[in-house]
């Protein structure tokens, strides 16, 4: 004798528990639905764009006008130890707040460096480094600013970690040369005394 098929309607209480369990599920499950803790590439590019004004401030200097370098912001390896996105960073006296991923954390490192084998008064590169390479590998993307009659901006392609500037921590040769020249200029200016025969205030 076959038993009749019985359809059991879902109880309202059970449905409510299922919804609560889904909402409280670990973030790893929510990622499958399209969420991401990683900063989007468009936001990373926007973060680099806001650093252009900081680097160009040095072009107004009376002694050796040049691009300004700084970094890293934040310090260390934020791709391993994220930093709260609400934190304000400072570069060359200017305050900066970075766009973040959905969790409000900064996982990238931003910095400005002199272009390799170029004078710092003519060229600078802005870099963002983080785990946005293939399979979450560390990689970097950047912008290059070159000074001519106008400032030319060029996007730099993504590089793997071994070609990213964060691998080198010391200032580049161009920065060292510029700092040496500026120091010599300032010391020379400090030693200068007005010629008493050319100074109209001298009797």
CNS distance restraints for C-alpha pairs under 8 A (distance, minus, plus):
assign (resid  10 and name CA) (resid  14 and name CA) 6.95 0.50 0.50
assign (resid  10 and name CA) (resid  15 and name CA) 6.90 0.50 0.50
assign (resid  11 and name CA) (resid  15 and name CA) 6.46 0.50 0.50
assign (resid  12 and name CA) (resid  16 and name CA) 6.29 0.50 0.50
assign (resid  13 and name CA) (resid  17 and name CA) 6.40 0.50 0.50
assign (resid  14 and name CA) (resid  18 and name CA) 6.31 0.50 0.50
assign (resid  15 and name CA) (resid  19 and name CA) 6.41 0.50 0.50
assign (resid  16 and name CA) (resid  20 and name CA) 6.36 0.50 0.50
assign (resid  17 and name CA) (resid  21 and name CA) 6.14 0.50 0.50
assign (resid  18 and name CA) (resid  22 and name CA) 6.27 0.50 0.50
assign (resid  19 and name CA) (resid  23 and name CA) 6.34 0.50 0.50
assign (resid  20 and name CA) (resid  24 and name CA) 6.24 0.50 0.50
assign (resid  21 and name CA) (resid  25 and name CA) 6.06 0.50 0.50
assign (resid  25 and name CA) (resid  29 and name CA) 6.51 0.50 0.50
assign (resid  25 and name CA) (resid  30 and name CA) 7.32 0.50 0.50
assign (resid  26 and name CA) (resid  30 and name CA) 6.95 0.50 0.50
assign (resid  27 and name CA) (resid  31 and name CA) 6.31 0.50 0.50
assign (resid  28 and name CA) (resid  32 and name CA) 7.18 0.50 0.50
assign (resid  29 and name CA) (resid  33 and name CA) 7.43 0.50 0.50
assign (resid  30 and name CA) (resid  34 and name CA) 7.16 0.50 0.50
assign (resid  30 and name CA) (resid  35 and name CA) 6.20 0.50 0.50
assign (resid  31 and name CA) (resid  35 and name CA) 4.67 0.50 0.50
assign (resid  31 and name CA) (resid  36 and name CA) 5.82 0.50 0.50
assign (resid  35 and name CA) (resid 102 and name CA) 7.58 0.50 0.50
assign (resid  36 and name CA) (resid 101 and name CA) 6.93 0.50 0.50
assign (resid  36 and name CA) (resid 102 and name CA) 6.23 0.50 0.50
assign (resid  37 and name CA) (resid 101 and name CA) 4.81 0.50 0.50
assign (resid  37 and name CA) (resid 102 and name CA) 4.92 0.50 0.50
assign (resid  37 and name CA) (resid 103 and name CA) 5.48 0.50 0.50
assign (resid  38 and name CA) (resid 100 and name CA) 7.59 0.50 0.50
assign (resid  38 and name CA) (resid 101 and name CA) 4.81 0.50 0.50
assign (resid  38 and name CA) (resid 102 and name CA) 7.16 0.50 0.50
assign (resid  38 and name CA) (resid 107 and name CA) 7.37 0.50 0.50
assign (resid  38 and name CA) (resid 132 and name CA) 7.92 0.50 0.50
assign (resid  39 and name CA) (resid  43 and name CA) 6.44 0.50 0.50
assign (resid  39 and name CA) (resid  44 and name CA) 6.63 0.50 0.50
assign (resid  39 and name CA) (resid  99 and name CA) 7.47 0.50 0.50
assign (resid  39 and name CA) (resid 100 and name CA) 5.12 0.50 0.50
assign (resid  39 and name CA) (resid 101 and name CA) 3.88 0.50 0.50
assign (resid  39 and name CA) (resid 102 and name CA) 7.34 0.50 0.50
assign (resid  39 and name CA) (resid 106 and name CA) 7.72 0.50 0.50
assign (resid  39 and name CA) (resid 107 and name CA) 7.51 0.50 0.50
assign (resid  40 and name CA) (resid  44 and name CA) 6.34 0.50 0.50
assign (resid  40 and name CA) (resid 100 and name CA) 7.94 0.50 0.50
assign (resid  40 and name CA) (resid 101 and name CA) 6.72 0.50 0.50
assign (resid  41 and name CA) (resid  45 and name CA) 6.16 0.50 0.50
assign (resid  42 and name CA) (resid  46 and name CA) 6.23 0.50 0.50
assign (resid  43 and name CA) (resid  47 and name CA) 6.18 0.50 0.50
assign (resid  43 and name CA) (resid  99 and name CA) 5.96 0.50 0.50
assign (resid  43 and name CA) (resid 100 and name CA) 7.33 0.50 0.50
assign (resid  44 and name CA) (resid  48 and name CA) 6.39 0.50 0.50
assign (resid  44 and name CA) (resid  99 and name CA) 7.25 0.50 0.50
assign (resid  44 and name CA) (resid 128 and name CA) 7.24 0.50 0.50
assign (resid  45 and name CA) (resid  49 and name CA) 6.21 0.50 0.50
assign (resid  46 and name CA) (resid  50 and name CA) 6.43 0.50 0.50
assign (resid  46 and name CA) (resid  99 and name CA) 7.81 0.50 0.50
assign (resid  47 and name CA) (resid  51 and name CA) 6.80 0.50 0.50
assign (resid  47 and name CA) (resid  98 and name CA) 5.83 0.50 0.50
assign (resid  47 and name CA) (resid  99 and name CA) 6.49 0.50 0.50
assign (resid  48 and name CA) (resid  52 and name CA) 7.01 0.50 0.50
assign (resid  48 and name CA) (resid 110 and name CA) 7.56 0.50 0.50
assign (resid  48 and name CA) (resid 126 and name CA) 6.57 0.50 0.50
assign (resid  48 and name CA) (resid 127 and name CA) 7.24 0.50 0.50
assign (resid  48 and name CA) (resid 128 and name CA) 7.19 0.50 0.50
assign (resid  48 and name CA) (resid 142 and name CA) 7.43 0.50 0.50
assign (resid  48 and name CA) (resid 143 and name CA) 7.36 0.50 0.50
assign (resid  50 and name CA) (resid  54 and name CA) 7.75 0.50 0.50
assign (resid  51 and name CA) (resid  55 and name CA) 6.55 0.50 0.50
assign (resid  51 and name CA) (resid 126 and name CA) 7.61 0.50 0.50
assign (resid  52 and name CA) (resid  56 and name CA) 6.24 0.50 0.50
assign (resid  52 and name CA) (resid 126 and name CA) 7.91 0.50 0.50
assign (resid  53 and name CA) (resid  57 and name CA) 6.35 0.50 0.50
assign (resid  54 and name CA) (resid  68 and name CA) 7.20 0.50 0.50
assign (resid  54 and name CA) (resid  91 and name CA) 7.05 0.50 0.50
assign (resid  54 and name CA) (resid  92 and name CA) 6.72 0.50 0.50
assign (resid  54 and name CA) (resid  94 and name CA) 6.89 0.50 0.50
assign (resid  55 and name CA) (resid  67 and name CA) 5.17 0.50 0.50
assign (resid  55 and name CA) (resid  68 and name CA) 4.45 0.50 0.50
assign (resid  55 and name CA) (resid  69 and name CA) 6.23 0.50 0.50
assign (resid  55 and name CA) (resid 112 and name CA) 7.34 0.50 0.50
assign (resid  55 and name CA) (resid 124 and name CA) 7.98 0.50 0.50
assign (resid  56 and name CA) (resid  60 and name CA) 7.85 0.50 0.50
assign (resid  56 and name CA) (resid  66 and name CA) 7.66 0.50 0.50
assign (resid  56 and name CA) (resid  67 and name CA) 5.30 0.50 0.50
assign (resid  56 and name CA) (resid  68 and name CA) 6.57 0.50 0.50
assign (resid  57 and name CA) (resid  61 and name CA) 7.72 0.50 0.50
assign (resid  57 and name CA) (resid  67 and name CA) 7.01 0.50 0.50
assign (resid  57 and name CA) (resid  68 and name CA) 6.90 0.50 0.50
assign (resid  58 and name CA) (resid  65 and name CA) 5.88 0.50 0.50
assign (resid  58 and name CA) (resid  66 and name CA) 5.15 0.50 0.50
assign (resid  58 and name CA) (resid  67 and name CA) 5.00 0.50 0.50
assign (resid  58 and name CA) (resid  68 and name CA) 5.19 0.50 0.50
assign (resid  59 and name CA) (resid  65 and name CA) 4.48 0.50 0.50
assign (resid  59 and name CA) (resid  66 and name CA) 4.72 0.50 0.50
assign (resid  59 and name CA) (resid  67 and name CA) 5.78 0.50 0.50
assign (resid  59 and name CA) (resid  68 and name CA) 7.99 0.50 0.50
assign (resid  59 and name CA) (resid 121 and name CA) 7.60 0.50 0.50
assign (resid  60 and name CA) (resid  65 and name CA) 6.02 0.50 0.50
assign (resid  60 and name CA) (resid  66 and name CA) 7.90 0.50 0.50
assign (resid  61 and name CA) (resid  65 and name CA) 4.78 0.50 0.50
assign (resid  61 and name CA) (resid  66 and name CA) 7.38 0.50 0.50
assign (resid  63 and name CA) (resid 182 and name CA) 7.24 0.50 0.50
assign (resid  64 and name CA) (resid 121 and name CA) 7.51 0.50 0.50
assign (resid  64 and name CA) (resid 182 and name CA) 6.85 0.50 0.50
assign (resid  65 and name CA) (resid 121 and name CA) 6.22 0.50 0.50
assign (resid  66 and name CA) (resid 120 and name CA) 5.93 0.50 0.50
assign (resid  66 and name CA) (resid 121 and name CA) 3.59 0.50 0.50
assign (resid  66 and name CA) (resid 122 and name CA) 6.80 0.50 0.50
assign (resid  67 and name CA) (resid 120 and name CA) 6.05 0.50 0.50
assign (resid  67 and name CA) (resid 121 and name CA) 5.50 0.50 0.50
assign (resid  67 and name CA) (resid 122 and name CA) 7.32 0.50 0.50
assign (resid  67 and name CA) (resid 123 and name CA) 7.10 0.50 0.50
assign (resid  67 and name CA) (resid 124 and name CA) 6.43 0.50 0.50
assign (resid  68 and name CA) (resid  92 and name CA) 7.76 0.50 0.50
assign (resid  68 and name CA) (resid 112 and name CA) 7.59 0.50 0.50
assign (resid  68 and name CA) (resid 120 and name CA) 7.96 0.50 0.50
assign (resid  69 and name CA) (resid 111 and name CA) 7.47 0.50 0.50
assign (resid  69 and name CA) (resid 112 and name CA) 4.75 0.50 0.50
assign (resid  69 and name CA) (resid 113 and name CA) 5.36 0.50 0.50
assign (resid  69 and name CA) (resid 114 and name CA) 6.90 0.50 0.50
assign (resid  69 and name CA) (resid 124 and name CA) 7.67 0.50 0.50
assign (resid  70 and name CA) (resid  91 and name CA) 6.34 0.50 0.50
assign (resid  70 and name CA) (resid  92 and name CA) 7.26 0.50 0.50
assign (resid  70 and name CA) (resid 111 and name CA) 5.77 0.50 0.50
assign (resid  70 and name CA) (resid 112 and name CA) 5.26 0.50 0.50
assign (resid  70 and name CA) (resid 113 and name CA) 7.06 0.50 0.50
assign (resid  71 and name CA) (resid  75 and name CA) 7.44 0.50 0.50
assign (resid  71 and name CA) (resid  91 and name CA) 7.42 0.50 0.50
assign (resid  71 and name CA) (resid 110 and name CA) 6.54 0.50 0.50
assign (resid  71 and name CA) (resid 111 and name CA) 4.33 0.50 0.50
assign (resid  71 and name CA) (resid 112 and name CA) 6.31 0.50 0.50
assign (resid  72 and name CA) (resid  76 and name CA) 7.63 0.50 0.50
assign (resid  72 and name CA) (resid 109 and name CA) 6.12 0.50 0.50
assign (resid  72 and name CA) (resid 110 and name CA) 5.51 0.50 0.50
assign (resid  72 and name CA) (resid 111 and name CA) 4.75 0.50 0.50
assign (resid  72 and name CA) (resid 112 and name CA) 7.90 0.50 0.50
assign (resid  73 and name CA) (resid  89 and name CA) 6.96 0.50 0.50
assign (resid  73 and name CA) (resid 109 and name CA) 5.49 0.50 0.50
assign (resid  73 and name CA) (resid 110 and name CA) 5.05 0.50 0.50
assign (resid  73 and name CA) (resid 111 and name CA) 6.30 0.50 0.50
assign (resid  74 and name CA) (resid  78 and name CA) 6.83 0.50 0.50
assign (resid  74 and name CA) (resid  83 and name CA) 7.46 0.50 0.50
assign (resid  74 and name CA) (resid  89 and name CA) 7.44 0.50 0.50
assign (resid  74 and name CA) (resid 108 and name CA) 7.86 0.50 0.50
assign (resid  74 and name CA) (resid 109 and name CA) 5.74 0.50 0.50
assign (resid  74 and name CA) (resid 110 and name CA) 7.04 0.50 0.50
assign (resid  75 and name CA) (resid 109 and name CA) 7.22 0.50 0.50
assign (resid  77 and name CA) (resid  81 and name CA) 6.23 0.50 0.50
assign (resid  77 and name CA) (resid  82 and name CA) 7.97 0.50 0.50
assign (resid  77 and name CA) (resid 108 and name CA) 8.00 0.50 0.50
assign (resid  77 and name CA) (resid 109 and name CA) 7.15 0.50 0.50
assign (resid  78 and name CA) (resid  82 and name CA) 4.49 0.50 0.50
assign (resid  78 and name CA) (resid  83 and name CA) 6.39 0.50 0.50
assign (resid  78 and name CA) (resid 106 and name CA) 6.82 0.50 0.50
assign (resid  78 and name CA) (resid 107 and name CA) 4.81 0.50 0.50
assign (resid  78 and name CA) (resid 108 and name CA) 5.83 0.50 0.50
assign (resid  78 and name CA) (resid 109 and name CA) 6.40 0.50 0.50
assign (resid  78 and name CA) (resid 130 and name CA) 7.71 0.50 0.50
assign (resid  79 and name CA) (resid 107 and name CA) 4.48 0.50 0.50
assign (resid  79 and name CA) (resid 108 and name CA) 5.87 0.50 0.50
assign (resid  79 and name CA) (resid 109 and name CA) 7.80 0.50 0.50
assign (resid  79 and name CA) (resid 130 and name CA) 5.49 0.50 0.50
assign (resid  79 and name CA) (resid 131 and name CA) 6.20 0.50 0.50
assign (resid  80 and name CA) (resid 107 and name CA) 7.52 0.50 0.50
assign (resid  81 and name CA) (resid 107 and name CA) 7.46 0.50 0.50
assign (resid  82 and name CA) (resid 105 and name CA) 5.79 0.50 0.50
assign (resid  82 and name CA) (resid 106 and name CA) 5.48 0.50 0.50
assign (resid  82 and name CA) (resid 107 and name CA) 4.95 0.50 0.50
assign (resid  83 and name CA) (resid  87 and name CA) 7.81 0.50 0.50
assign (resid  83 and name CA) (resid 105 and name CA) 5.44 0.50 0.50
assign (resid  83 and name CA) (resid 106 and name CA) 5.11 0.50 0.50
assign (resid  83 and name CA) (resid 107 and name CA) 6.87 0.50 0.50
assign (resid  84 and name CA) (resid 104 and name CA) 6.46 0.50 0.50
assign (resid  84 and name CA) (resid 105 and name CA) 4.73 0.50 0.50
assign (resid  84 and name CA) (resid 106 and name CA) 6.19 0.50 0.50
assign (resid  85 and name CA) (resid  97 and name CA) 7.27 0.50 0.50
assign (resid  85 and name CA) (resid  98 and name CA) 6.51 0.50 0.50
assign (resid  85 and name CA) (resid  99 and name CA) 7.13 0.50 0.50
assign (resid  85 and name CA) (resid 100 and name CA) 6.10 0.50 0.50
assign (resid  85 and name CA) (resid 104 and name CA) 5.18 0.50 0.50
assign (resid  85 and name CA) (resid 105 and name CA) 4.67 0.50 0.50
assign (resid  85 and name CA) (resid 106 and name CA) 5.31 0.50 0.50
assign (resid  86 and name CA) (resid  97 and name CA) 6.99 0.50 0.50
assign (resid  86 and name CA) (resid 104 and name CA) 7.46 0.50 0.50
assign (resid  87 and name CA) (resid  97 and name CA) 6.72 0.50 0.50
assign (resid  88 and name CA) (resid  95 and name CA) 6.23 0.50 0.50
assign (resid  88 and name CA) (resid  96 and name CA) 5.56 0.50 0.50
assign (resid  88 and name CA) (resid  97 and name CA) 5.01 0.50 0.50
assign (resid  88 and name CA) (resid  98 and name CA) 7.97 0.50 0.50
assign (resid  89 and name CA) (resid  95 and name CA) 5.63 0.50 0.50
assign (resid  89 and name CA) (resid  96 and name CA) 5.07 0.50 0.50
assign (resid  89 and name CA) (resid  97 and name CA) 6.32 0.50 0.50
assign (resid  90 and name CA) (resid  94 and name CA) 5.43 0.50 0.50
assign (resid  90 and name CA) (resid  95 and name CA) 4.51 0.50 0.50
assign (resid  90 and name CA) (resid  96 and name CA) 5.94 0.50 0.50
assign (resid  91 and name CA) (resid  95 and name CA) 6.57 0.50 0.50
assign (resid  91 and name CA) (resid  96 and name CA) 7.48 0.50 0.50
assign (resid  98 and name CA) (resid 106 and name CA) 7.26 0.50 0.50
assign (resid  99 and name CA) (resid 106 and name CA) 7.63 0.50 0.50
assign (resid 100 and name CA) (resid 104 and name CA) 5.29 0.50 0.50
assign (resid 100 and name CA) (resid 105 and name CA) 5.59 0.50 0.50
assign (resid 100 and name CA) (resid 106 and name CA) 5.40 0.50 0.50
assign (resid 100 and name CA) (resid 107 and name CA) 7.75 0.50 0.50
assign (resid 101 and name CA) (resid 105 and name CA) 6.24 0.50 0.50
assign (resid 101 and name CA) (resid 106 and name CA) 7.24 0.50 0.50
assign (resid 107 and name CA) (resid 130 and name CA) 6.32 0.50 0.50
assign (resid 107 and name CA) (resid 131 and name CA) 7.87 0.50 0.50
assign (resid 108 and name CA) (resid 128 and name CA) 6.18 0.50 0.50
assign (resid 108 and name CA) (resid 129 and name CA) 5.33 0.50 0.50
assign (resid 108 and name CA) (resid 130 and name CA) 4.56 0.50 0.50
assign (resid 108 and name CA) (resid 131 and name CA) 7.69 0.50 0.50
assign (resid 109 and name CA) (resid 127 and name CA) 7.90 0.50 0.50
assign (resid 109 and name CA) (resid 128 and name CA) 5.44 0.50 0.50
assign (resid 109 and name CA) (resid 129 and name CA) 5.09 0.50 0.50
assign (resid 109 and name CA) (resid 130 and name CA) 6.53 0.50 0.50
assign (resid 110 and name CA) (resid 126 and name CA) 7.32 0.50 0.50
assign (resid 110 and name CA) (resid 127 and name CA) 5.60 0.50 0.50
assign (resid 110 and name CA) (resid 128 and name CA) 4.58 0.50 0.50
assign (resid 110 and name CA) (resid 129 and name CA) 6.62 0.50 0.50
assign (resid 111 and name CA) (resid 126 and name CA) 5.80 0.50 0.50
assign (resid 111 and name CA) (resid 127 and name CA) 5.43 0.50 0.50
assign (resid 111 and name CA) (resid 128 and name CA) 6.82 0.50 0.50
assign (resid 112 and name CA) (resid 124 and name CA) 6.82 0.50 0.50
assign (resid 112 and name CA) (resid 125 and name CA) 5.60 0.50 0.50
assign (resid 112 and name CA) (resid 126 and name CA) 4.44 0.50 0.50
assign (resid 112 and name CA) (resid 127 and name CA) 6.32 0.50 0.50
assign (resid 113 and name CA) (resid 124 and name CA) 5.77 0.50 0.50
assign (resid 113 and name CA) (resid 125 and name CA) 5.29 0.50 0.50
assign (resid 113 and name CA) (resid 126 and name CA) 6.50 0.50 0.50
assign (resid 113 and name CA) (resid 127 and name CA) 7.94 0.50 0.50
assign (resid 113 and name CA) (resid 172 and name CA) 7.83 0.50 0.50
assign (resid 114 and name CA) (resid 118 and name CA) 7.18 0.50 0.50
assign (resid 114 and name CA) (resid 119 and name CA) 7.39 0.50 0.50
assign (resid 114 and name CA) (resid 120 and name CA) 5.33 0.50 0.50
assign (resid 114 and name CA) (resid 123 and name CA) 6.45 0.50 0.50
assign (resid 114 and name CA) (resid 124 and name CA) 4.53 0.50 0.50
assign (resid 114 and name CA) (resid 125 and name CA) 6.07 0.50 0.50
assign (resid 114 and name CA) (resid 172 and name CA) 6.81 0.50 0.50
assign (resid 114 and name CA) (resid 174 and name CA) 6.64 0.50 0.50
assign (resid 114 and name CA) (resid 175 and name CA) 6.62 0.50 0.50
assign (resid 115 and name CA) (resid 119 and name CA) 7.45 0.50 0.50
assign (resid 115 and name CA) (resid 120 and name CA) 7.00 0.50 0.50
assign (resid 115 and name CA) (resid 123 and name CA) 5.64 0.50 0.50
assign (resid 115 and name CA) (resid 124 and name CA) 4.97 0.50 0.50
assign (resid 115 and name CA) (resid 125 and name CA) 5.75 0.50 0.50
assign (resid 115 and name CA) (resid 144 and name CA) 7.88 0.50 0.50
assign (resid 116 and name CA) (resid 172 and name CA) 7.33 0.50 0.50
assign (resid 116 and name CA) (resid 174 and name CA) 7.59 0.50 0.50
assign (resid 117 and name CA) (resid 173 and name CA) 7.44 0.50 0.50
assign (resid 117 and name CA) (resid 174 and name CA) 6.67 0.50 0.50
assign (resid 118 and name CA) (resid 122 and name CA) 7.19 0.50 0.50
assign (resid 118 and name CA) (resid 123 and name CA) 6.48 0.50 0.50
assign (resid 118 and name CA) (resid 174 and name CA) 6.42 0.50 0.50
assign (resid 119 and name CA) (resid 123 and name CA) 6.42 0.50 0.50
assign (resid 119 and name CA) (resid 174 and name CA) 5.54 0.50 0.50
assign (resid 119 and name CA) (resid 175 and name CA) 7.93 0.50 0.50
assign (resid 119 and name CA) (resid 178 and name CA) 7.88 0.50 0.50
assign (resid 120 and name CA) (resid 124 and name CA) 6.27 0.50 0.50
assign (resid 120 and name CA) (resid 174 and name CA) 6.08 0.50 0.50
assign (resid 120 and name CA) (resid 175 and name CA) 6.53 0.50 0.50
assign (resid 120 and name CA) (resid 178 and name CA) 7.28 0.50 0.50
assign (resid 121 and name CA) (resid 147 and name CA) 7.68 0.50 0.50
assign (resid 122 and name CA) (resid 146 and name CA) 5.68 0.50 0.50
assign (resid 122 and name CA) (resid 147 and name CA) 4.94 0.50 0.50
assign (resid 122 and name CA) (resid 148 and name CA) 7.54 0.50 0.50
assign (resid 123 and name CA) (resid 144 and name CA) 7.20 0.50 0.50
assign (resid 123 and name CA) (resid 145 and name CA) 5.64 0.50 0.50
assign (resid 123 and name CA) (resid 146 and name CA) 4.49 0.50 0.50
assign (resid 123 and name CA) (resid 147 and name CA) 6.28 0.50 0.50
assign (resid 124 and name CA) (resid 144 and name CA) 5.90 0.50 0.50
assign (resid 124 and name CA) (resid 145 and name CA) 5.42 0.50 0.50
assign (resid 124 and name CA) (resid 146 and name CA) 6.78 0.50 0.50
assign (resid 125 and name CA) (resid 142 and name CA) 6.78 0.50 0.50
assign (resid 125 and name CA) (resid 143 and name CA) 5.66 0.50 0.50
assign (resid 125 and name CA) (resid 144 and name CA) 4.44 0.50 0.50
assign (resid 125 and name CA) (resid 145 and name CA) 6.27 0.50 0.50
assign (resid 126 and name CA) (resid 142 and name CA) 5.30 0.50 0.50
assign (resid 126 and name CA) (resid 143 and name CA) 5.14 0.50 0.50
assign (resid 126 and name CA) (resid 144 and name CA) 6.40 0.50 0.50
assign (resid 127 and name CA) (resid 140 and name CA) 6.59 0.50 0.50
assign (resid 127 and name CA) (resid 141 and name CA) 5.81 0.50 0.50
assign (resid 127 and name CA) (resid 142 and name CA) 4.30 0.50 0.50
assign (resid 127 and name CA) (resid 143 and name CA) 6.69 0.50 0.50
assign (resid 127 and name CA) (resid 165 and name CA) 7.74 0.50 0.50
assign (resid 128 and name CA) (resid 140 and name CA) 5.43 0.50 0.50
assign (resid 128 and name CA) (resid 141 and name CA) 5.51 0.50 0.50
assign (resid 128 and name CA) (resid 142 and name CA) 6.12 0.50 0.50
assign (resid 129 and name CA) (resid 138 and name CA) 6.98 0.50 0.50
assign (resid 129 and name CA) (resid 139 and name CA) 5.75 0.50 0.50
assign (resid 129 and name CA) (resid 140 and name CA) 4.21 0.50 0.50
assign (resid 129 and name CA) (resid 141 and name CA) 6.72 0.50 0.50
assign (resid 129 and name CA) (resid 164 and name CA) 7.52 0.50 0.50
assign (resid 129 and name CA) (resid 166 and name CA) 7.60 0.50 0.50
assign (resid 130 and name CA) (resid 138 and name CA) 5.28 0.50 0.50
assign (resid 130 and name CA) (resid 139 and name CA) 5.77 0.50 0.50
assign (resid 130 and name CA) (resid 140 and name CA) 6.38 0.50 0.50
assign (resid 131 and name CA) (resid 136 and name CA) 4.84 0.50 0.50
assign (resid 131 and name CA) (resid 137 and name CA) 5.12 0.50 0.50
assign (resid 131 and name CA) (resid 138 and name CA) 4.25 0.50 0.50
assign (resid 131 and name CA) (resid 139 and name CA) 6.09 0.50 0.50
assign (resid 132 and name CA) (resid 136 and name CA) 5.47 0.50 0.50
assign (resid 132 and name CA) (resid 137 and name CA) 6.42 0.50 0.50
assign (resid 132 and name CA) (resid 138 and name CA) 6.35 0.50 0.50
assign (resid 132 and name CA) (resid 139 and name CA) 6.08 0.50 0.50
assign (resid 132 and name CA) (resid 140 and name CA) 7.82 0.50 0.50
assign (resid 133 and name CA) (resid 137 and name CA) 4.70 0.50 0.50
assign (resid 133 and name CA) (resid 138 and name CA) 5.71 0.50 0.50
assign (resid 133 and name CA) (resid 139 and name CA) 5.06 0.50 0.50
assign (resid 133 and name CA) (resid 140 and name CA) 7.90 0.50 0.50
assign (resid 133 and name CA) (resid 160 and name CA) 7.24 0.50 0.50
assign (resid 137 and name CA) (resid 160 and name CA) 7.92 0.50 0.50
assign (resid 137 and name CA) (resid 161 and name CA) 7.82 0.50 0.50
assign (resid 138 and name CA) (resid 160 and name CA) 6.66 0.50 0.50
assign (resid 138 and name CA) (resid 161 and name CA) 5.36 0.50 0.50
assign (resid 139 and name CA) (resid 158 and name CA) 6.68 0.50 0.50
assign (resid 139 and name CA) (resid 159 and name CA) 5.53 0.50 0.50
assign (resid 139 and name CA) (resid 160 and name CA) 4.59 0.50 0.50
assign (resid 139 and name CA) (resid 161 and name CA) 4.91 0.50 0.50
assign (resid 139 and name CA) (resid 164 and name CA) 6.94 0.50 0.50
assign (resid 140 and name CA) (resid 158 and name CA) 5.49 0.50 0.50
assign (resid 140 and name CA) (resid 159 and name CA) 5.33 0.50 0.50
assign (resid 140 and name CA) (resid 160 and name CA) 6.67 0.50 0.50
assign (resid 140 and name CA) (resid 161 and name CA) 6.98 0.50 0.50
assign (resid 140 and name CA) (resid 164 and name CA) 5.94 0.50 0.50
assign (resid 141 and name CA) (resid 156 and name CA) 6.16 0.50 0.50
assign (resid 141 and name CA) (resid 157 and name CA) 5.98 0.50 0.50
assign (resid 141 and name CA) (resid 158 and name CA) 4.55 0.50 0.50
assign (resid 141 and name CA) (resid 159 and name CA) 6.52 0.50 0.50
assign (resid 142 and name CA) (resid 155 and name CA) 6.20 0.50 0.50
assign (resid 142 and name CA) (resid 156 and name CA) 4.91 0.50 0.50
assign (resid 142 and name CA) (resid 157 and name CA) 7.02 0.50 0.50
assign (resid 142 and name CA) (resid 158 and name CA) 7.45 0.50 0.50
assign (resid 143 and name CA) (resid 153 and name CA) 6.75 0.50 0.50
assign (resid 143 and name CA) (resid 154 and name CA) 5.65 0.50 0.50
assign (resid 143 and name CA) (resid 155 and name CA) 4.62 0.50 0.50
assign (resid 143 and name CA) (resid 156 and name CA) 5.34 0.50 0.50
assign (resid 144 and name CA) (resid 152 and name CA) 7.99 0.50 0.50
assign (resid 144 and name CA) (resid 153 and name CA) 5.71 0.50 0.50
assign (resid 144 and name CA) (resid 154 and name CA) 5.11 0.50 0.50
assign (resid 144 and name CA) (resid 155 and name CA) 6.36 0.50 0.50
assign (resid 144 and name CA) (resid 156 and name CA) 6.74 0.50 0.50
assign (resid 145 and name CA) (resid 151 and name CA) 6.37 0.50 0.50
assign (resid 145 and name CA) (resid 152 and name CA) 5.60 0.50 0.50
assign (resid 145 and name CA) (resid 153 and name CA) 4.75 0.50 0.50
assign (resid 145 and name CA) (resid 154 and name CA) 6.57 0.50 0.50
assign (resid 146 and name CA) (resid 151 and name CA) 5.62 0.50 0.50
assign (resid 146 and name CA) (resid 152 and name CA) 5.17 0.50 0.50
assign (resid 146 and name CA) (resid 153 and name CA) 6.68 0.50 0.50
assign (resid 147 and name CA) (resid 151 and name CA) 4.73 0.50 0.50
assign (resid 147 and name CA) (resid 152 and name CA) 6.44 0.50 0.50
assign (resid 148 and name CA) (resid 152 and name CA) 7.45 0.50 0.50
assign (resid 159 and name CA) (resid 163 and name CA) 5.97 0.50 0.50
assign (resid 159 and name CA) (resid 164 and name CA) 6.31 0.50 0.50
assign (resid 160 and name CA) (resid 164 and name CA) 6.50 0.50 0.50
assign (resid 161 and name CA) (resid 167 and name CA) 7.62 0.50 0.50
assign (resid 162 and name CA) (resid 167 and name CA) 6.89 0.50 0.50
assign (resid 163 and name CA) (resid 167 and name CA) 7.65 0.50 0.50
assign (resid 165 and name CA) (resid 169 and name CA) 7.92 0.50 0.50
assign (resid 171 and name CA) (resid 175 and name CA) 5.92 0.50 0.50
assign (resid 171 and name CA) (resid 176 and name CA) 6.56 0.50 0.50
assign (resid 172 and name CA) (resid 176 and name CA) 6.47 0.50 0.50
assign (resid 173 and name CA) (resid 177 and name CA) 6.17 0.50 0.50
assign (resid 174 and name CA) (resid 178 and name CA) 6.19 0.50 0.50
assign (resid 175 and name CA) (resid 179 and name CA) 6.11 0.50 0.50
assign (resid 176 and name CA) (resid 180 and name CA) 6.19 0.50 0.50
assign (resid 177 and name CA) (resid 181 and name CA) 6.22 0.50 0.50
assign (resid 178 and name CA) (resid 182 and name CA) 6.09 0.50 0.50
assign (resid 179 and name CA) (resid 183 and name CA) 6.11 0.50 0.50
assign (resid 180 and name CA) (resid 184 and name CA) 6.23 0.50 0.50
assign (resid 181 and name CA) (resid 185 and name CA) 6.13 0.50 0.50
assign (resid 182 and name CA) (resid 186 and name CA) 6.11 0.50 0.50
assign (resid 183 and name CA) (resid 187 and name CA) 6.13 0.50 0.50
assign (resid 184 and name CA) (resid 188 and name CA) 6.04 0.50 0.50
assign (resid 185 and name CA) (resid 189 and name CA) 6.15 0.50 0.50
assign (resid 186 and name CA) (resid 190 and name CA) 6.18 0.50 0.50
assign (resid 187 and name CA) (resid 191 and name CA) 6.38 0.50 0.50
assign (resid 188 and name CA) (resid 192 and name CA) 6.49 0.50 0.50
assign (resid 194 and name CA) (resid 198 and name CA) 7.51 0.50 0.50
assign (resid 194 and name CA) (resid 199 and name CA) 6.50 0.50 0.50
assign (resid 195 and name CA) (resid 199 and name CA) 6.01 0.50 0.50
assign (resid 196 and name CA) (resid 202 and name CA) 5.92 0.50 0.50
assign (resid 197 and name CA) (resid 202 and name CA) 7.49 0.50 0.50
